[in-house]
Amino acid sequence: MLIKLEVLEKIKSGEITLQFRRWRRRTVKAGGTLKTKVGVLQIGAITPIRAEDVTDTDARRAGFRDVADFLVWLDTMKQGELDRIEVSYKGE
Protein backbone atom coordinates (compact mmCIF):
# COMPACT_ATOMS: atom_id res chain seq x y z
CA MET A 1 0.00 0.00 0.00
CA LEU A 2 1.70 3.18 -1.15
CA ILE A 3 0.95 6.26 0.93
CA LYS A 4 2.21 9.78 0.20
CA LEU A 5 4.63 11.26 2.72
CA GLU A 6 2.24 14.11 3.53
CA VAL A 7 -0.45 11.57 4.46
CA LEU A 8 2.03 9.46 6.45
CA GLU A 9 2.94 12.50 8.55
CA LYS A 10 -0.75 13.10 9.28
CA ILE A 11 -1.23 9.45 10.26
CA LYS A 12 1.78 9.75 12.56
CA SER A 13 0.28 12.85 14.23
CA GLY A 14 -3.14 11.18 14.54
CA GLU A 15 -4.84 13.65 12.21
CA ILE A 16 -5.64 10.85 9.73
CA THR A 17 -7.00 7.54 11.04
CA LEU A 18 -8.58 6.06 7.90
CA GLN A 19 -7.45 5.23 4.42
CA PHE A 20 -9.47 4.14 1.42
CA ARG A 21 -8.03 1.90 -1.29
CA ARG A 22 -9.26 0.31 -4.48
CA TRP A 23 -7.43 -2.78 -5.54
CA ARG A 24 -7.73 -6.02 -7.38
CA ARG A 25 -5.99 -7.87 -4.52
CA ARG A 26 -5.42 -6.58 -0.98
CA THR A 27 -1.81 -5.97 -0.03
CA VAL A 28 -2.38 -5.49 3.72
CA LYS A 29 -4.21 -7.55 6.36
CA ALA A 30 -6.26 -6.46 9.35
CA GLY A 31 -4.09 -6.71 12.45
CA GLY A 32 -0.91 -6.44 10.41
CA THR A 33 1.68 -3.70 10.17
CA LEU A 34 3.16 -1.68 7.33
CA LYS A 35 6.70 -0.27 7.28
CA THR A 36 6.79 3.26 5.89
CA LYS A 37 9.15 6.24 5.61
CA VAL A 38 7.88 7.65 8.94
CA GLY A 39 7.77 4.38 10.88
CA VAL A 40 5.44 1.44 11.32
CA LEU A 41 1.69 1.72 10.84
CA GLN A 42 -0.81 -0.57 12.53
CA ILE A 43 -3.53 -1.82 10.21
CA GLY A 44 -6.89 -2.13 11.94
CA ALA A 45 -10.21 -3.24 10.53
CA ILE A 46 -10.52 -3.51 6.76
CA THR A 47 -14.11 -3.19 5.58
CA PRO A 48 -15.34 -3.45 2.00
CA ILE A 49 -17.48 -0.38 1.31
CA ARG A 50 -19.39 1.17 -1.55
CA ALA A 51 -18.39 4.75 -2.43
CA GLU A 52 -21.94 5.95 -1.85
CA ASP A 53 -21.76 4.66 1.75
CA VAL A 54 -18.74 6.79 2.71
CA THR A 55 -19.79 9.46 5.22
CA ASP A 56 -18.47 12.98 5.69
CA THR A 57 -16.97 11.80 9.00
CA ASP A 58 -15.13 8.96 7.23
CA ALA A 59 -13.92 11.35 4.53
CA ARG A 60 -12.56 13.81 7.12
CA ARG A 61 -10.87 10.99 9.07
CA ALA A 62 -9.10 10.11 5.80
CA GLY A 63 -7.91 13.69 5.26
CA PHE A 64 -10.58 14.91 2.83
CA ARG A 65 -12.78 17.98 3.35
CA ASP A 66 -15.98 16.02 2.77
CA VAL A 67 -17.48 13.21 0.67
CA ALA A 68 -17.44 15.35 -2.48
CA ASP A 69 -13.67 15.87 -2.08
CA PHE A 70 -13.24 12.12 -1.48
CA LEU A 71 -15.22 11.28 -4.64
CA VAL A 72 -13.04 13.60 -6.75
CA TRP A 73 -9.97 11.70 -5.49
CA LEU A 74 -11.66 8.32 -5.99
CA ASP A 75 -12.35 9.13 -9.64
CA THR A 76 -8.58 9.37 -10.20
CA MET A 77 -7.92 5.90 -8.76
CA LYS A 78 -7.82 2.64 -10.68
CA GLN A 79 -10.87 0.41 -10.71
CA GLY A 80 -11.30 -2.36 -8.16
CA GLU A 81 -12.92 -3.18 -4.84
CA LEU A 82 -13.03 -0.26 -2.39
CA ASP A 83 -11.94 -0.85 1.20
CA ARG A 84 -12.16 1.35 4.31
CA ILE A 85 -8.96 0.77 6.32
CA GLU A 86 -8.36 1.83 9.94
CA VAL A 87 -4.74 2.97 10.41
CA SER A 88 -2.67 4.24 13.30
CA TYR A 89 0.97 5.02 13.97
CA LYS A 90 2.73 2.25 15.88
CA GLY A 91 6.25 3.70 16.14
CA GLU A 92 9.72 3.80 14.65
C-alpha positions in Angstrom: 0.0 0.0 0.0 1.7 3.2 -1.2 0.9 6.3 0.9 2.2 9.8 0.2 4.6 11.3 2.7 2.2 14.1 3.5 -0.4 11.6 4.5 2.0 9.5 6.4 2.9 12.5 8.5 -0.7 13.1 9.3 -1.2 9.5 10.3 1.8 9.7 12.6 0.3 12.8 14.2 -3.1 11.2 14.5 -4.8 13.7 12.2 -5.6 10.9 9.7 -7.0 7.5 11.0 -8.6 6.1 7.9 -7.4 5.2 4.4 -9.5 4.1 1.4 -8.0 1.9 -1.3 -9.3 0.3 -4.5 -7.4 -2.8 -5.5 -7.7 -6.0 -7.4 -6.0 -7.9 -4.5 -5.4 -6.6 -1.0 -1.8 -6.0 0.0 -2.4 -5.5 3.7 -4.2 -7.6 6.4 -6.3 -6.5 9.3 -4.1 -6.7 12.4 -0.9 -6.4 10.4 1.7 -3.7 10.2 3.2 -1.7 7.3 6.7 -0.3 7.3 6.8 3.3 5.9 9.2 6.2 5.6 7.9 7.6 8.9 7.8 4.4 10.9 5.4 1.4 11.3 1.7 1.7 10.8 -0.8 -0.6 12.5 -3.5 -1.8 10.2 -6.9 -2.1 11.9 -10.2 -3.2 10.5 -10.5 -3.5 6.8 -14.1 -3.2 5.6 -15.3 -3.4 2.0 -17.5 -0.4 1.3 -19.4 1.2 -1.6 -18.4 4.7 -2.4 -21.9 6.0 -1.9 -21.8 4.7 1.8 -18.7 6.8 2.7 -19.8 9.5 5.2 -18.5 13.0 5.7 -17.0 11.8 9.0 -15.1 9.0 7.2 -13.9 11.3 4.5 -12.6 13.8 7.1 -10.9 11.0 9.1 -9.1 10.1 5.8 -7.9 13.7 5.3 -10.6 14.9 2.8 -12.8 18.0 3.3 -16.0 16.0 2.8 -17.5 13.2 0.7 -17.4 15.4 -2.5 -13.7 15.9 -2.1 -13.2 12.1 -1.5 -15.2 11.3 -4.6 -13.0 13.6 -6.8 -10.0 11.7 -5.5 -11.7 8.3 -6.0 -12.3 9.1 -9.6 -8.6 9.4 -10.2 -7.9 5.9 -8.8 -7.8 2.6 -10.7 -10.9 0.4 -10.7 -11.3 -2.4 -8.2 -12.9 -3.2 -4.8 -13.0 -0.3 -2.4 -11.9 -0.9 1.2 -12.2 1.3 4.3 -9.0 0.8 6.3 -8.4 1.8 9.9 -4.7 3.0 10.4 -2.7 4.2 13.3 1.0 5.0 14.0 2.7 2.2 15.9 6.3 3.7 16.1 9.7 3.8 14.6 
